[in-house]
Amino acid sequence: SSHVWQTQCQSVGWSAHCPWSAQMGWGAKNKVVPESAPVPTTSSSSRHSLRVENLPVGDAICIFTACIVPTAAAVVAFSLMGFGLDVYNSVAAGKTDMLGNAGGCVCILWLSTLFIFDAQKAHPLIKAILYTLALLFIVGSGVLKGVSYPWASVLFVLAMCPAALVVLRKSISLNVSRDKFYRMVGMSSMACAVLLLLVWLVWTFTTEYTSKGARWAQVVKDKLIEDSGDVYANVYKKRSLTYATDCADSSADLEISAACSKAETVWFVIWMVPFASVLFNLVVAAFCAIESRFSFSQGRDVTGLLQQFVCLLVFLIMGMYCSVYASGASVKLASAFMAFFAGSVFALIIYVNHEIRPEVLQRAAEESTIAKYMLKAWKSDWIRAIGVGLLNVLIPFMLLLDVLRQRVRLLKGSSIESGMFTDGGQVFVRQINAWNWNGILTKVHLIGELAFTLNLGGKLTFVLFAWLGEVLEGTDLVLVVVLVYFVGCGMFLLPPVPGSAVYMFAGIVIGAQAQTSVGFWPGVVIASFLGLFAKLCACVGQYGIGYFAGKSVSVQKTIGVDTVPTRAIEKILRKSGMNIGKVAILVGGPDWPTSVTCGILVLNIPQMLLGTLPVFIASIAPQTLVGALLTKQSDGNETLWGAIKTASTGLAAVSQAAASLIAAYTITQTIERDHVELAKERPEHAAVAELTARQAEFVKALQEVSAWEPMIFRRKAVIVVSAALQLFTFFIFATDFVLMEPMCFRKFTVQDRIGASFADGGLNGNVLEIVRRPVGVANLGLFAFAVFLHIVHSKDLSRAARQLLQQ
């Protein structure tokens, strides 16, 4: 059968590229069908024109194995069902954490070596051994860092599933159609999820671990604490900890509390691993179920994938936005959300770049309006700026590795080209040399400055609300309600202030006062409806800001009132009632920009408020409850209330991100369906078109002086140095979401007290102490200097453009 397959491959000129499945005899009974499409659609089909009608049994077995083995390994190695307690106790010593750091460095060195010496061209057996060693380095490093980052090793093992599936797709399943491959992966992941869930439930109720099995209860928690003795003995550097004397007391020293929290995370992860593995497989199954719908046999499938990409990207970016403000309630949860959403953005961009080749996107743009906008966006400086911001130092690092790889190839005599880079490296260098680097680095600045403003604005908002909470403590409930309303409305009118902080503030202050008068739950209800009323009043105020600012033609031009995307948003928002797209935009969008845009577009105020009402369920009620729970008096159910607080915070963040996903989908659908109508000239936008025409000459001159190749060295140096400084400082700021002990800003939430000592989570009575010394202060100084250089560069280019016009 292998000989027959090889003969068929040779008959169409693909003998050098027959997949391993053919050479092993898999798929020989399947009919081989040449595809008629002359233009390749995906990166895999661009190299092959053969497809099998049915999924070979060997491929199906390999796919199922790739799904179930990592799941089983994670459960056996890290859960209570397996050896989780033994593993985490064994790596609790401080030396193992340092060994984990060393293992990470060895892993990077090993992967770099494999890249330099072209390990992917080695014999399959040797290649499997080399990459298996890399896998062991990664997982081993994660295990050794288990106490510091308990989820890391679990996620590394679970991530082997998609990694193995990529290998299968590139090798033995190369000629399997895209829809059949994803369908099989989805079915396998779903089967793994169901099988693991059944096994976990049966084990949970039948195990003799405690008198209540392994069901989440106080007796199980006590047993987990008892069995995590080595973790508690080593988690605090100064001495061993005992849960009863050190961790059960809520007034313990801040460092001890942080160590206790770290130990608690370890045994909670051990208990949660099976459930997390089930969720992971369900997510993979859902993703593959969606992907299997796109066979790319027609252009509309490419368009569908592009729409999906836009919606998911908006969802993930909005999730990152919500993560910043979730830190007001839980820094740990916010850090987890930020890491998940940021990693998902990176993975999503790589995935779409792999699935759709540029020539396919170009062809789809000729047939689809949304594909045309996507192609324009994909080539825009904004997307490239996001890529540069995410990869930053990895770009020069990979270029350095490519230079070393070329040197090795020249020594071996395996390279035809004698240049500095390999063939692939030369293509990449040519591409980035053609980029508008001035525009890209300028947008890196703008993105960084926006992110910094939101982050710092959130920190200062938490400090302000904490101070107000202290001032209003002991005040009459009616007076507190009135003051919270006016403070909330005033804060809503400030662009950097998030609505979540206002809702939590209302829950904290009113909830604390209500517990001594009307009761906890009536206080939550009062605070929730007060938050809704303040939100609606603030919407009207923000609308007014936009209405009067919108009388300026420059403001209208800035938001693009004459562009198709803005008109699509306007058309959706002008619909009456509780249209789902309209509600999604008003609920999922950031508070201040959304309402101000409604004012600029002069929308109907009652209809705007009607569409905003569902924010009560999606955001206001959950976050108000979180604030109230932060001040709830002890009643012996702290574990339950803590779980509810975490779930409410997560629910609010995910709800707002999900609303943004629905909004993105509705907008892309409207653009695709009504593009002709939206692109027509409108009399009310004649002034904007006139302004654009008047500024055309200056814009052209600015583009000419901003061109990278002829730009003088001084200007290049200023923008490069300023962008490098800003990326560096932003990286340091971002470590606050990763490290257990932040470097720039102290951990401070809305319920903390400014007057408390650092050990008790306060600021020693000085709000400026929110910034850590010396790293935080130095980083703020570098960031300010980078912004200063950016302003100088922008002014310099504007002056040069005006001089060019005068000449």
MIRO-767340 format. One line per 8 residues: number of its first residue (from 1); their letters; for each residue x, y, z of C-alpha. Coordinates in Angstrom, 3 decimals. Example, Ala and Ser with C-alpha at 12.3 -4.5 7.8 and 13.67 -1.06 7.14 Angstrom:
1	AS	12.300 -4.500 7.800  13.670 -1.060 7.140
END
This chain:
1	SSHVWQTQ	0.000 0.000 0.000  2.899 2.316 0.712  4.239 1.674 -2.794  0.854 2.520 -4.339  0.705 5.777 -2.365  4.235 6.704 -3.385  3.334 6.046 -7.035  0.339 8.362 -6.758
9	CQSVGWSA	2.495 11.050 -5.158  5.084 10.770 -7.932  2.415 10.960 -10.624  1.516 14.485 -9.522  5.069 15.592 -8.793  4.935 15.501 -4.982  7.145 12.462 -4.317  9.508 14.480 -2.146
17	HCPWSAQM	6.701 15.639 0.121  4.613 12.505 0.771  3.510 12.515 4.414  4.704 10.046 6.998  1.216 8.520 7.173  1.617 7.254 3.592  5.030 5.801 4.271  3.628 3.967 7.305
25	GWGAKNKV	0.704 2.595 5.325  -1.923 4.782 7.009  -4.645 6.102 4.779  -3.814 3.755 1.871  -7.410 2.587 1.691  -8.703 6.112 1.332  -9.375 7.562 -2.023  -6.929 10.289 -3.024
33	VPESAPVP	-8.588 13.300 -4.594  -6.696 16.183 -6.270  -8.100 19.542 -5.227  -9.382 21.724 -8.028  -8.737 25.077 -6.369  -5.756 26.647 -8.164  -4.935 29.002 -5.313  -3.781 27.633 -1.955
41	TTSSSSRH	-5.885 28.642 1.006  -4.020 27.733 4.134  -0.397 27.356 4.974  -0.620 23.574 4.873  -2.593 23.310 1.657  -0.220 25.698 -0.064  2.361 22.938 -0.161  0.146 20.000 -1.076
49	SLRVENLP	-2.694 19.338 -3.493  -3.761 15.893 -2.231  -6.495 15.274 0.300  -8.052 12.098 1.694  -11.834 11.826 1.864  -11.930 9.961 5.206  -9.801 10.410 8.296  -7.366 7.457 8.518
57	VGDAICIF	-7.700 5.297 11.619  -4.030 5.817 12.455  -4.506 9.577 12.414  -7.566 9.336 14.654  -5.666 7.207 17.176  -2.770 9.663 17.235  -5.114 12.643 17.710  -6.928 10.972 20.600
65	TACIVPTA	-3.598 10.021 22.176  -2.336 13.594 21.844  -5.432 14.784 23.734  -5.638 12.206 26.499  -1.976 11.685 27.425  -1.261 15.302 28.585  -4.566 15.371 30.464  -3.824 12.098 32.222
73	AAVVAFSL	-0.257 13.208 32.988  -1.465 16.459 34.571  -3.994 14.633 36.744  -1.622 11.873 37.831  1.334 14.154 38.545  -0.310 17.213 40.099  -3.757 16.363 41.486  -5.062 14.851 44.697
81	MGFGLDVY	-6.112 11.813 42.647  -2.454 11.170 41.863  0.816 12.276 43.409  0.161 16.018 43.609  0.816 16.366 47.344  4.058 14.388 47.111  5.277 16.398 44.106  4.607 19.844 45.573
89	NSVAAGKT	5.948 18.900 49.020  9.148 17.600 47.440  9.817 20.883 45.595  8.929 23.167 48.518  12.536 23.784 49.592  14.067 27.114 48.587  16.903 25.491 46.625  14.477 23.830 44.232
97	DMLGNAGG	13.093 27.244 43.294  16.601 28.373 42.298  17.047 25.126 40.381  13.841 25.998 38.538  15.352 29.314 37.476  18.488 27.520 36.291  16.347 24.972 34.451  14.537 27.767 32.639
105	CVCILWLS	17.854 29.218 31.477  19.024 25.769 30.334  15.737 25.326 28.460  16.196 28.620 26.580  19.802 27.675 25.755  18.746 24.214 24.558  15.951 25.525 22.319  18.324 28.140 20.885
113	TLFIFDAQ	20.854 25.402 20.124  18.218 23.295 18.368  17.271 26.302 16.251  20.870 27.187 15.349  21.784 23.638 14.318  18.576 23.033 12.299  17.235 20.273 14.508  14.016 20.218 12.466
121	KAHPLIKA	15.988 18.748 9.531  17.349 15.829 11.556  16.188 12.225 11.271  12.686 11.851 12.750  13.930 9.647 15.599  16.755 12.035 16.527  14.416 14.993 16.217  11.909 13.310 18.531
129	ILYTLALL	14.645 12.718 21.135  15.929 16.303 20.945  12.512 17.908 21.296  11.521 15.462 24.033  14.510 16.702 26.018  13.314 20.273 25.462  9.878 19.249 26.709  11.390 17.691 29.818
137	FIVGSGVL	13.377 20.877 30.506  10.215 22.988 30.253  8.049 20.762 32.440  10.889 20.125 34.905  11.514 23.841 35.340  7.812 24.399 35.915  7.694 21.640 38.527  10.719 23.016 40.382
145	KGVSYPWA	8.973 26.424 40.501  5.803 24.701 41.696  5.387 26.557 44.987  6.008 29.993 43.456  3.793 29.322 40.423  1.600 26.294 41.226  -0.390 26.523 37.989  2.701 26.745 35.760
153	SVLFVLAM	3.600 23.056 35.672  -0.041 22.041 35.179  -0.470 24.439 32.271  2.839 23.379 30.716  1.703 19.747 30.690  -1.776 20.566 29.370  -0.216 22.780 26.666  1.512 19.681 25.313
161	CPAALVVL	-1.868 18.729 23.834  -2.081 21.609 21.309  1.684 21.339 20.719  1.351 17.643 19.833  -1.640 18.391 17.622  0.416 20.983 15.698  3.108 18.348 15.135  0.499 15.862 13.909
169	RKSISLNV	-1.023 18.460 11.596  2.393 19.168 10.119  3.298 15.500 9.683  1.079 12.439 9.494  -2.191 14.425 9.171  -0.862 16.865 6.604  -3.188 15.654 3.847  -6.304 15.361 6.017
177	SRDKFYRM	-8.855 18.061 5.204  -9.035 20.906 7.677  -12.642 20.361 8.754  -12.149 16.618 9.401  -8.987 17.213 11.415  -10.586 19.824 13.672  -13.737 17.740 14.026  -11.702 14.760 15.241
185	VGMSSMAC	-9.730 16.938 17.665  -12.980 18.373 19.024  -14.506 14.931 19.507  -11.334 13.651 21.195  -11.153 16.631 23.576  -14.827 16.290 24.434  -14.368 12.568 25.106  -11.396 13.338 27.386
193	AVLLLLVW	-13.405 15.965 29.272  -16.394 13.663 29.820  -14.239 10.676 30.759  -12.142 12.684 33.241  -15.226 14.337 34.757  -16.863 10.947 35.383  -13.701 9.475 36.883  -13.183 12.527 39.095
201	LVWTFTTE	-16.769 12.520 40.374  -16.683 8.801 41.144  -13.322 9.129 42.905  -14.423 12.240 44.822  -17.411 10.447 46.346  -15.801 7.030 46.902  -12.258 7.822 48.084  -11.377 7.321 51.731
209	YTSKGARW	-9.236 10.463 51.848  -11.580 11.909 54.517  -14.926 11.029 56.012  -16.510 13.082 53.213  -14.320 11.691 50.459  -12.676 14.498 48.502  -15.735 16.741 48.235  -14.946 20.381 48.988
217	AQVVKDKL	-15.654 20.724 52.707  -13.899 21.969 55.824  -12.678 18.479 56.712  -11.078 18.137 53.250  -9.487 21.573 53.582  -8.064 20.645 57.001  -6.668 17.396 55.597  -5.048 19.212 52.647
225	IEDSGDVY	-3.424 21.685 55.051  -2.147 18.825 57.219  -0.712 16.967 54.210  0.998 20.127 52.895  3.354 20.279 55.862  6.553 20.627 53.807  5.019 23.517 51.848  4.170 25.425 55.046
233	ANVYKKRS	7.601 24.598 56.451  9.442 26.223 53.522  7.102 28.822 52.017  8.253 31.534 54.470  11.978 32.241 54.271  12.472 33.277 57.903  10.895 30.269 59.647  8.406 27.421 59.382
241	LTYATDCA	4.740 28.276 59.460  1.924 26.539 61.278  -1.523 27.089 59.855  -3.323 27.261 63.198  -1.018 29.888 64.721  0.203 31.805 61.661  -2.375 31.567 58.884  -5.739 31.283 60.624
249	DSSADLEI	-5.294 34.767 62.137  -6.469 37.408 59.637  -4.429 40.105 61.427  -1.094 38.389 60.781  1.949 40.203 59.420  1.685 41.039 55.705  4.682 38.881 54.739  3.325 35.927 56.696
257	SAACSKAE	-0.116 36.435 55.145  1.449 36.429 51.673  3.312 33.195 52.472  0.140 31.594 53.829  -1.718 32.664 50.698  0.990 31.069 48.551  0.720 27.783 50.461  -3.076 27.897 50.255
265	TVWFVIWM	-2.829 28.330 46.481  -0.694 25.183 46.270  -3.143 22.825 47.955  -6.110 24.465 46.258  -4.449 23.851 42.869  -3.888 20.205 43.831  -7.599 19.826 44.509  -8.629 21.784 41.391
273	VPFASVLF	-6.383 20.149 38.746  -8.992 17.608 37.505  -11.636 20.320 37.121  -9.149 22.644 35.384  -8.224 19.811 33.006  -11.900 19.246 32.199  -12.342 22.957 31.440  -9.201 22.976 29.287
281	NLVVAAFC	-10.509 20.096 27.166  -13.946 21.697 26.867  -12.360 24.935 25.622  -10.315 23.001 23.048  -13.435 21.088 21.977  -15.485 24.285 21.591  -12.707 25.997 19.635  -12.323 23.020 17.283
289	AIESRFSF	-16.100 22.753 16.819  -16.088 26.341 15.545  -12.974 25.845 13.423  -14.357 22.692 11.757  -17.050 24.861 10.131  -14.402 26.553 7.977  -13.135 24.280 5.228  -11.766 27.206 3.161
297	SQGRDVTG	-13.307 25.731 0.035  -14.865 29.140 -0.600  -13.894 32.716 0.114  -16.664 33.154 2.661  -14.959 30.607 4.921  -11.871 32.800 5.018  -14.121 35.762 5.810  -15.771 33.774 8.592
305	LLQQFVCL	-12.428 32.980 10.163  -11.420 36.644 9.922  -14.621 37.720 11.675  -13.951 35.145 14.344  -10.405 36.483 14.737  -11.638 40.070 15.153  -14.239 39.082 17.731  -11.817 36.964 19.766
313	LVFLIMGM	-9.134 39.647 19.628  -11.575 42.275 20.926  -12.723 39.842 23.629  -9.156 39.171 24.808  -8.070 42.819 24.750  -11.199 43.787 26.679  -10.378 40.990 29.100  -6.947 42.558 29.664
321	YCSVYASG	-8.662 45.921 30.243  -10.986 44.355 32.829  -8.059 42.563 34.496  -6.440 45.888 35.375  -9.511 46.955 37.336  -10.171 43.548 38.871  -6.992 44.202 40.878  -9.065 46.568 43.012
329	ASVKLASA	-10.706 43.503 44.544  -8.116 40.749 44.089  -4.569 41.282 42.867  -4.023 37.522 42.550  -7.117 37.003 40.385  -6.280 40.047 38.261  -2.768 38.702 37.659  -4.146 35.335 36.570
337	FMAFFAGS	-6.606 36.999 34.195  -3.930 39.281 32.743  -1.546 36.374 32.098  -4.310 34.305 30.486  -5.641 37.058 28.210  -2.188 38.324 27.175  -0.980 34.808 26.371  -4.167 34.125 24.428
345	VFALIIYV	-3.688 37.285 22.315  -0.185 36.119 21.409  -1.382 32.575 20.588  -4.344 33.864 18.554  -2.167 36.092 16.351  0.250 33.210 15.704  -2.648 30.857 14.929  -4.316 33.139 12.384
353	NHEIRPEV	-0.969 33.974 10.796  -0.392 30.215 10.394  -3.867 29.413 9.070  -4.275 32.164 6.452  -1.522 33.047 4.042  -1.203 36.658 2.780  -2.136 35.750 -0.807  -5.340 34.105 0.414
361	LQRAAEES	-6.235 37.188 2.426  -5.544 39.300 -0.667  -7.902 37.163 -2.747  -10.595 37.186 -0.061  -10.348 41.001 0.113  -11.460 41.158 -3.526  -14.641 39.258 -2.665  -15.494 40.391 0.862
369	TIAKYMLK	-15.792 43.827 2.432  -14.775 42.707 5.915  -11.781 40.852 4.451  -10.744 44.070 2.724  -10.844 45.947 6.032  -9.013 43.082 7.726  -6.254 43.151 5.120  -5.920 46.900 5.591
377	AWKSDWIR	-5.827 46.476 9.380  -3.352 43.577 9.163  -0.947 45.783 7.189  -1.541 48.832 9.374  1.043 50.331 11.683  -1.255 49.656 14.655  -1.121 45.860 14.283  2.618 45.966 13.688
385	AIGVGLLN	3.017 48.163 16.767  1.126 45.582 18.842  3.421 42.877 17.448  6.539 44.890 18.258  5.190 45.586 21.748  4.463 41.904 22.420  7.700 40.538 20.949  10.061 43.505 21.625
393	VLIPFMLL	13.424 41.937 22.582  12.522 38.625 20.950  12.840 40.232 17.502  16.576 41.093 17.761  17.158 37.867 19.716  15.666 35.727 16.926  17.613 37.681 14.306  20.808 36.972 16.265
401	LDVLRQRV	19.962 33.270 16.356  19.280 33.367 12.609  22.731 34.884 12.019  24.324 32.065 14.054  22.266 29.491 12.153  23.527 30.910 8.851  27.105 30.698 10.102  26.620 27.037 10.987
409	RLLKGSSI	25.066 26.336 7.593  27.983 27.996 5.816  30.451 25.900 7.817  28.526 22.743 6.911  28.198 23.865 3.278  24.411 23.460 3.383  23.555 27.079 2.518  23.407 28.352 -1.052
417	ESGMFTDG	23.220 31.999 0.017  26.322 33.584 1.525  24.585 36.515 3.225  24.354 37.297 6.907  20.891 35.728 7.318  19.289 32.480 6.187  16.778 32.518 3.336  13.879 32.870 5.762
425	GQVFVRQI	15.740 35.488 7.762  16.429 37.526 4.616  12.737 37.475 3.699  11.820 38.692 7.179  14.485 41.417 7.161  13.298 42.650 3.758  9.738 42.800 5.052  10.541 44.766 8.201
433	NAWNWNGI	12.865 47.081 6.279  9.867 48.077 4.147  7.799 48.941 7.221  7.025 52.523 8.231  9.079 52.353 11.417  8.411 55.928 12.455  4.660 55.294 12.400  5.057 51.933 14.157
441	LTKVHLIG	7.238 53.276 16.971  4.946 56.291 17.379  1.983 53.959 17.853  4.010 51.844 20.286  4.286 55.061 22.296  0.564 55.792 22.080  -0.432 52.269 23.128  2.037 52.312 26.022
449	ELAFTLNL	0.930 55.737 27.198  -2.726 54.701 27.092  -2.027 51.495 29.038  0.049 53.411 31.590  -2.671 56.043 32.041  -5.321 53.389 32.655  -3.081 51.472 35.058  -1.989 54.524 37.053
457	GGKLTFVL	-5.513 55.963 36.955  -6.830 52.735 38.432  -4.222 52.751 41.208  -4.972 56.353 42.164  -8.703 55.671 42.042  -8.310 52.791 44.503  -6.295 55.051 46.842  -8.894 57.827 46.635
465	FAWLGEVL	-11.800 55.491 47.316  -9.927 53.861 50.205  -9.422 57.327 51.745  -13.089 58.206 51.260  -14.060 54.912 52.864  -12.016 55.810 55.936  -13.497 59.331 56.090  -17.090 58.109 55.800
473	EGTDLVLV	-16.664 55.346 58.368  -19.256 55.758 61.125  -21.346 58.277 59.147  -25.148 57.978 59.012  -26.293 55.597 56.243  -28.525 58.159 54.491  -25.713 60.708 54.335  -23.326 58.005 53.095
481	VVLVYFVG	-25.722 57.120 50.267  -25.982 60.767 49.172  -22.230 61.339 49.308  -21.468 58.087 47.447  -23.863 59.123 44.683  -22.216 62.513 44.106  -18.688 61.107 44.397  -19.550 58.307 41.974
489	CGMFLLPP	-21.051 60.674 39.403  -18.030 62.965 39.632  -15.544 60.111 39.248  -17.432 58.702 36.249  -16.763 61.950 34.383  -12.981 61.378 34.575  -11.716 59.289 31.592  -9.211 57.032 33.455
497	VPGSAVYM	-11.643 56.058 36.231  -13.237 52.629 35.681  -16.846 51.972 36.558  -15.837 48.832 38.473  -13.988 50.954 41.054  -17.101 53.095 41.615  -19.299 50.020 42.110  -16.855 48.394 44.541
505	FAGIVIGA	-16.528 51.672 46.443  -20.311 51.840 46.844  -20.381 48.223 48.035  -17.579 48.785 50.562  -18.858 52.009 52.107  -22.597 51.321 52.070  -22.115 47.639 52.891  -20.003 48.463 55.946
513	QAQTSVGF	-22.503 51.027 57.258  -25.540 48.867 56.488  -24.283 45.947 58.609  -24.795 48.059 61.748  -28.284 49.288 60.739  -30.441 47.720 58.000  -28.343 44.582 57.507  -25.810 43.240 55.012
521	WPGVVIAS	-28.069 42.136 52.134  -30.339 45.211 52.176  -27.125 47.260 52.047  -25.977 45.318 48.966  -29.318 46.014 47.267  -29.177 49.737 48.115  -25.571 50.021 46.887  -26.362 48.145 43.653
529	FLGLFAKL	-29.314 50.316 42.671  -27.450 53.436 43.726  -24.598 52.350 41.419  -27.058 51.884 38.567  -28.615 55.313 39.151  -25.167 56.950 39.317  -24.143 55.106 36.128  -27.191 56.346 34.202
537	CACVGQYG	-26.736 59.916 35.435  -23.045 59.756 34.523  -23.979 58.472 31.052  -26.020 61.628 30.534  -23.121 63.758 31.775  -20.636 61.956 29.511  -23.133 62.312 26.657  -23.151 66.067 27.294
545	IGYFAGKS	-19.345 66.177 27.099  -19.480 64.404 23.764  -22.373 66.507 22.482  -20.586 69.823 22.997  -17.183 68.469 21.966  -18.796 67.040 18.832  -19.606 70.524 17.592  -15.915 70.714 16.712
553	VSVQKTIG	-15.223 69.333 13.239  -11.773 68.212 14.410  -13.350 66.028 17.109  -15.735 64.509 14.554  -12.788 63.770 12.287  -10.831 62.240 15.165  -13.454 59.578 15.866  -14.065 59.090 12.121
561	VDTVPTRA	-17.767 59.961 11.833  -17.398 59.687 8.037  -15.780 56.218 8.121  -17.601 52.928 7.592  -16.784 51.340 11.008  -18.025 54.376 12.985  -21.156 54.577 10.855  -21.759 50.872 11.466
569	IEKILRKS	-21.604 51.504 15.230  -23.948 54.481 14.827  -26.460 52.417 12.865  -26.512 49.742 15.568  -26.880 52.272 18.398  -29.762 54.077 16.661  -31.937 50.973 16.855  -34.817 51.164 19.319
577	GMNIGKVA	-35.343 48.846 22.264  -32.991 46.243 23.711  -31.303 45.124 20.508  -28.518 42.686 21.454  -25.857 44.433 19.371  -26.770 47.823 20.805  -26.755 46.465 24.361  -23.403 44.751 23.783
585	ILVGGPDW	-21.749 47.986 22.644  -23.152 50.045 25.513  -22.371 47.403 28.160  -19.130 45.967 26.770  -17.447 49.231 25.805  -15.321 51.297 28.222  -17.551 53.641 30.233  -16.287 57.108 29.301
593	PTSVTCGI	-15.464 56.668 25.579  -18.741 54.854 24.833  -21.090 57.481 26.275  -19.006 60.387 24.927  -19.159 58.841 21.449  -22.958 58.623 21.777  -22.977 62.356 22.466  -20.756 63.145 19.466
601	LVLNIPQM	-23.091 61.088 17.245  -26.140 62.857 18.827  -28.005 59.637 19.627  -31.341 59.424 21.439  -30.647 59.707 25.193  -33.605 57.592 26.490  -32.745 54.839 24.012  -29.097 55.006 25.077
609	LLGTLPVF	-30.084 54.642 28.732  -32.458 51.791 27.906  -29.669 49.882 26.185  -27.367 50.522 29.159  -29.704 48.965 31.764  -28.346 45.367 31.414  -25.039 46.620 32.818  -26.736 46.167 36.198
617	IASIAPQT	-26.633 42.372 35.815  -23.365 42.140 33.911  -21.232 44.436 36.026  -22.855 46.559 38.724  -24.466 43.893 40.930  -21.491 41.454 40.927  -18.885 44.138 41.650  -21.011 45.838 44.297
625	LVGALLTK	-21.355 42.455 46.002  -17.567 42.047 45.844  -17.097 45.408 47.572  -19.630 44.574 50.264  -18.039 41.165 50.906  -14.682 42.853 51.482  -16.161 44.447 54.612  -18.436 41.605 55.737
633	QSDGNETL	-18.142 40.795 59.395  -16.841 37.342 60.287  -19.563 34.697 60.613  -17.591 31.457 60.257  -18.237 31.145 56.523  -15.193 33.045 55.260  -14.304 30.279 52.785  -17.748 30.443 51.186
641	WGAIKTAS	-17.764 34.255 51.006  -14.232 34.242 49.587  -15.318 31.864 46.831  -18.364 34.039 46.066  -16.160 37.159 45.966  -13.733 35.535 43.519  -16.566 34.177 41.364  -18.300 37.577 41.271
649	TGLAAVSQ	-15.096 39.349 40.244  -14.478 36.816 37.495  -18.112 36.942 36.369  -18.029 40.718 35.999  -14.762 40.651 34.003  -15.869 37.822 31.722  -19.341 39.345 31.218  -17.929 42.660 30.034
657	AAASLIAA	-15.418 40.897 27.791  -18.190 38.676 26.375  -20.317 41.741 25.670  -17.415 43.241 23.725  -17.163 40.008 21.703  -20.848 40.225 20.754  -20.387 43.908 19.913  -17.437 43.134 17.627
665	YTITQTIE	-19.421 40.399 15.864  -22.419 42.694 15.339  -20.222 45.498 13.986  -18.393 43.232 11.515  -21.696 41.757 10.331  -23.126 45.249 9.801  -20.061 46.330 7.822  -20.252 43.235 5.623
673	RDHVELAK	-23.998 43.579 5.017  -24.451 47.368 4.680  -21.087 48.537 3.378  -22.507 50.254 0.266  -24.989 52.285 2.286  -22.446 53.156 4.985  -19.835 54.302 2.467  -22.121 56.879 0.795
681	ERPEHAAV	-21.356 60.560 1.277  -23.594 62.372 3.744  -24.377 66.096 3.795  -23.903 66.310 7.566  -20.309 65.104 7.154  -19.383 67.585 4.424  -17.467 69.735 6.906  -15.361 66.724 7.938
689	AELTARQA	-14.561 65.943 4.302  -13.607 69.572 3.746  -11.296 69.547 6.762  -9.697 66.324 5.544  -9.073 67.910 2.136  -7.541 71.029 3.724  -5.208 68.914 5.831  -4.257 66.598 2.966
697	EFVKALQE	-1.203 68.634 1.948  0.124 68.779 5.513  -0.487 65.046 5.980  1.397 64.337 2.759  4.298 66.534 3.873  4.314 64.854 7.290  4.437 61.428 5.652  7.361 62.587 3.523
705	VSAWEPMI	9.444 63.836 6.453  8.441 60.738 8.487  9.720 58.282 5.865  12.219 56.033 7.620  14.857 55.545 4.930  15.720 59.232 4.265  15.199 60.309 7.889  18.298 61.831 9.465
713	FRRKAVIV	20.094 59.828 12.157  19.236 62.246 14.979  15.502 61.804 14.495  15.826 58.031 14.185  17.839 57.898 17.385  15.280 59.934 19.340  12.276 57.802 18.395  14.139 54.480 18.743
721	VSAALQLF	15.594 55.360 22.154  12.259 56.686 23.429  10.358 53.606 22.204  12.974 51.263 23.700  12.747 53.077 27.040  8.970 52.908 27.016  8.936 49.181 26.193  11.454 48.573 28.967
729	TFFIFATD	9.484 50.539 31.546  6.208 48.945 30.481  7.800 45.502 30.894  8.811 46.441 34.456  5.273 47.687 35.149  3.853 44.423 33.772  5.911 42.354 36.222  3.593 43.601 38.977
737	FVLMEPMC	0.969 41.259 37.513  3.371 38.286 37.533  5.657 38.500 40.562  4.408 37.553 44.005  6.016 40.756 45.324  5.539 43.668 42.855  8.445 45.993 42.048  6.694 49.232 40.986
745	FRKFTVQD	3.406 49.672 42.848  2.488 48.289 46.240  -0.413 45.887 46.408  -3.332 48.080 47.431  -7.034 47.378 47.051  -10.117 49.457 47.733  -10.682 47.996 51.199  -7.103 48.649 52.414
753	RIGASFAD	-6.284 51.556 54.713  -3.839 54.319 53.815  -2.871 54.863 57.447  -1.990 51.212 58.048  1.616 50.061 58.032  3.235 48.333 55.072  3.130 45.075 57.024  -0.671 45.404 57.311
761	GGLNGNVL	-1.168 46.256 53.635  -1.353 50.037 54.056  0.733 52.994 52.875  2.141 54.212 56.218  -0.166 57.246 55.990  1.404 58.582 52.783  -0.414 58.071 49.454  2.864 58.573 47.559
769	EIVRRPVG	4.082 55.311 49.085  1.902 53.492 46.560  5.024 53.775 44.376  7.870 51.537 45.531  11.385 52.856 45.935  13.759 52.744 44.178  12.501 50.619 41.253  9.034 52.184 40.975
777	VANLGLFA	10.292 55.766 41.204  13.119 55.125 38.730  10.739 53.413 36.331  8.284 56.321 36.467  11.165 58.692 35.755  12.292 56.672 32.731  8.719 56.518 31.461  8.321 60.300 31.816
785	FAVFLHIV	11.604 60.805 29.952  10.394 58.484 27.154  7.158 60.474 26.864  9.174 63.700 26.761  11.308 62.351 23.886  8.140 61.260 22.074  6.687 64.781 22.354  9.964 66.325 21.177
793	HSKDLSRA	10.072 63.976 18.180  6.441 64.695 17.227  6.969 68.469 17.461  10.168 68.196 15.430  8.428 66.295 12.608  5.488 68.735 12.579  7.888 71.658 12.310  9.769 69.923 9.472
801	ARQLLQQ	6.485 69.267 7.635  5.476 72.937 7.881  8.889 74.007 6.586  8.515 71.622 3.659  5.111 73.125 2.825  6.572 76.640 2.935  9.343 75.590 0.554
END
